[in-house]
């Protein structure tokens, strides 16, 4: 378990250091990002869905037709097809490629901020540790969503649409991102934005209502319930408070519109979680941009003393969460002990 805590304390240390993006910090950052890629991409028998993905891949080993790509999400299916064509006997190649995409997205996304370390600091406890190492397909889709929202915030229609499509090709739940895209074309008046948020919530409610029983995420039996959903939902409480009482008045109207929709969706998903926790859990992964943007941008604008206090509060909360998850989490045994293909088979 040492390796998990090692990365955490490195990311925390440089976040407390609160240095701008200097040349030295840049090199150290990329060195650790490279090791993070090896850590995530070459894990072996680590993650709650490891054997589910392995079962999918075994089908591709026996099915050589290119049309097998469409047996699962197309982009992930294509990677399975390539891996089987190259003769890999396990999912190491697939995991490595997915981790590479995931890490590259984080690196590109981090360039939006003066200091990249708080980005890793905020993302590590759940997004990196749990999602990227447990839910491979969705981790790629969610990392692409970070770039999607970055382009949306820059009002870039073509690039944001491209990232949306790529995310959807890796995991169907990324369809929720399309709810944000029309805002690019809307009149930015408060009244229209409010009614659009209501329209989104009502549309989602109707879709869920008419889909009950026809989708694995919409089953009410205990097999498809996420026991840690509400604990992970707490991660959005602090950013919500930061946004309402601090950052909302400091960002432009366009960014405020997107963040308000995030708030609407957050409350909707929490309510939905009482009935369909797995669906809410999967959708809430795409709201991680809100967490990072609100926290990191707030830290950039705060004075040094307040920056330290906020970072300390987050450090205590995240560390406590990780300790509880490692020791009492339902699926945490799938992460312990950590094993790496390179260390076990190459070095």
N, C-alpha and C positions, 0 to 999 in steps of 0.2 A: 504493500500500500504506500510505501515511501515515495514512489515515483509520482503518484497523484498529488501528494502534499508538496513535493518539490516544485512542481510547476506552479502550484497555487501561491506559494510563498515568494517565488520569483516575480510573478505578475503583481502581487501585492506590494512587494518592496519598491518596484519601479513606479507604481502608482502613487505610493506615499512620497516618493522622491520628488514627484511633480516637476520634472524637467521638460522643457519644450523639445521639439523634434530636432535635436542637434545631431551632428554627424556620428558622434560616439554612441548616442542612444539609438540611432538608426541601425548601426551595425549590430549592436547587442540585441536589438529587437528582432532583426532578421535571423540571427543565429538561433535564437530560442524559437522563433516561428518554424524554422527548418526542423529542429528537434521535435516540435509539436506535431509536425507532419509525420515524422517517423513514428512518433508515439501513437498517433491516431490511425495512420494508414497501414501500419504493419502489426497491429495488435493481432493476437491469435487466441481464438476461443474466448473472446471478451465481448460482453454486451448481451442484453436480454434477447435480441433477435438473431444472434449468431447462427444458431442451428436452423432457424426458419429461412434465413438467406442461403444457407448451405443446401437446404432441401430444394429451394428454387433452382440453385445452380446445378444440382444433380440432374434436374430435368433437361437443362440445356446441354449437358454432357451427352445425353442420349438423343436429343433432338437437334439435328444439324441444320434444319431449314431456317432461312433468314426470317421467315414469317413468325418464328418463335419469339422474335423481339416483342411482339404485341401480346404475349402471355402475361406480361406484367407492365408496369409503367414503361413506355417506349425507350426513354433514354437509359434507364437502368437495364432494361431488357437488351439493348444494344451492347452494353458493356458485358453482360453475361454471354452474349453471342460471340463477341470478340475474344473473351477469355477462353471460352471453350474451343474456338478456332485456333487460338495460340497454343492450346494443349495444357493449360493450367489445370491442376487437379483439385484446387481449392479456390476460395474467394479472395485470395491475397491480392491478385491483380485488380479486381473490382474495387476492393476496399482502398487500395493505394490510389487509384485514379479518383475515386470519390473524395478521398481525403485531400488530394492535391487541389481539386476544384474548390473544396470547402476552405482550405487555407488561403488559396489565391484570392477568393472572394473577401476573406477577412482582411488580407493585406491591402487590397484595393479600397475596401470600405474604410479602413483605418486612416487613409490619407485625407479624409474629410475633417480630421481633428488635429489639433496642434500636438497632442501627445497620444501615441497609439496604445500605450500600456493600459490606461483605464478601460479601453475597449475590451482587451483580453481579460482584464480583471472582472468586468461585469458579465462577460459571456462565459467564463470558465465553469462556474459551479453547476450550471444546467446545460446550456447550449453546447459547450464543448465536451464536458465530462459525460453527460447523459445522452444528448441527442446525437452528436457526431460519432460517439462510440457505441451507440445502441441501435439507432434507427437510421441506417446508412442512406437510404433513398431520400428520406425527408430532410436529413441534414444538408444534403446538396441543395434541395429545393429551398430550404430556409436560408441558406447562405446566399443563394442567388436573390432571395427576397430582400436582403440587405442592400444589394446593388440596385434592385428595382426601386426601393424607396429613396435611395440616394439620388437616382435619376429623376424620380417624381419631384423631389424637393428642389431639383434644379430645372424643373419644367421641360425635361427632355422627353418628348413623346415617343420617338422611335426606339431609343435605347431602353426606356422603361418597358415598352411593349415587348421587346426582345427578351429581356430578363424574365418577364412574366411568363412568356411562352416556354422558355427553357426550364423554369421552375416547375411548371405544370407537367412537362414531359418527364420529370424525375419523380414527382409525387402528385397525385390527383387532388389532394387537399389544398394545393397551392392555388386552386381556383378562387379561394377567398381573396386573393390579391386583386382580382379584377374589380372588386368593390371600390378600390381606391382610384383606379385609373380614370373614371369619368370626371373626377374633380378637376382634372387638367382642362376640361372643356366647359366647366360650369362658371356662371357668374359668381364672383366671390362674395356676394352679399351674405350677411349673417342669416337672413331669413331663408334663403335658398339652401345654404349649407345645412341649416337645422333640419329642413324638410328632407333633404337628401339623406341625412343620417337616419331619420325616422323611416324613410323608404327602405334603406338597407336593412334595418332591424326587422321590419315587417316582412320583407322578402325572405330573409334568412329563416324567420319563424315559420313561414308557410312552407318553405322547402323542407325544413326539418319535420314539420307536421305530416306532410304527405309522403315522406320517405321512411317513416318509422317502420321497422320490420323488414325493409328491403336492403339494408346496408349493415355490414358487420359493426360499424361504429354506432349504429342506432338501435342496438339490441339492449334490452334492459336487464338481462340476466347478468349474474356476477362475473361471467367469463370475460366480458368486455368492459369492465369498470376499472378506471385508473385510480388506485387507492391514494396516490400522492398528488392528485390534481390540485386540491385546495391548498396544500402546502406550497406547491409551485406557484399557485396564483398569488400568494403573498408577495412574491418577488416584484409584482407590479404595484404594490401599495406605496412603497417609498417613492418610486418615480411619479406616481399619480400625485402625491402630495407636493413633490418638487415642482411639478408642472403647474398645478393649480395655484400654489402660493408663491412661486418664484419665477419660473421660466416663461409662463404664458404671456406675460406682459413684455417680455424682452425679445420675442421672435416675431417675424413678419406675419402678415395676415394669411399668406398662402400656407406656411408651415403650421400655423395655428389651426387651420381648417383640417389638415391631415391629422394632427394630434387630437383634435376634438373627436374625429371619427374613430381613432384608436380607443378613446375613452368610452364611446358608445359601444363599440364591439367588445371591449373588455368586460363591461358590466353584463352585456348580453351573454357572453361565454361563461361567465361565473354563474349566472342563473341557469343556463343550459347544463352546466356541470352537475347540478343536483339530479339530473335525469340521465344525461348521456356524457359521463365524465371523460370517456375515451375520445369522443368526437371533439369536445371542448379542449382537451389536452392537446390534440393534434393541431387544431386550428390556432390555439394560443401560441404555439411555437412561432408563428409568423408575426406575432406582435412584439417579438424580441427587439425589433428595431426601435420601438417606442422606449423600451428600457434603456438601451444604449444611448440613443440620441438625447433623451432627457437628462440622464445622469452625467454623461461625459460633457455635453454642452454646458450644463449647470456648473460643473467643476471648472470648466474653462473661464467662466464669467465670474466665479466667486473669488473673493479675496483669499489669500494664502491660509489664514487661520480657519476660515469656514470650510475651505477645501479639505484641510486636514481632518476636521471634525466629521464631515460627511463621509470621507473615505474611511475613517475609523469605524463609524457606525456600520457602513456597508461591510467592512472587513469582519467585524464581530458577527453580523448576521449571516453572511455567506459561510464563514468558517463553522458557525454553529450548525447551519443547515447541512454542510458536507459531513460533519461529524455524525449527526443524527442519521443521515442517509446511508453512510457507510456501515453504521452499526445496527440500524433498525429498518432500513429500507427493504421493501418486499422483494425487489429484484437485485439488490446491491451485490448479492453473492455472485452474480454473473460478471461482475467487474473484478472480483477478488479471488485468487491472486492475479495480478497483471502478468500477462505473458506476451512476448513479442517475437514475431517470426524471424526477424533478423538476428536477434540475440540467441534464439534457440537453434537456428539452422544454418546461419551464415558465419557469424563471428565465432 
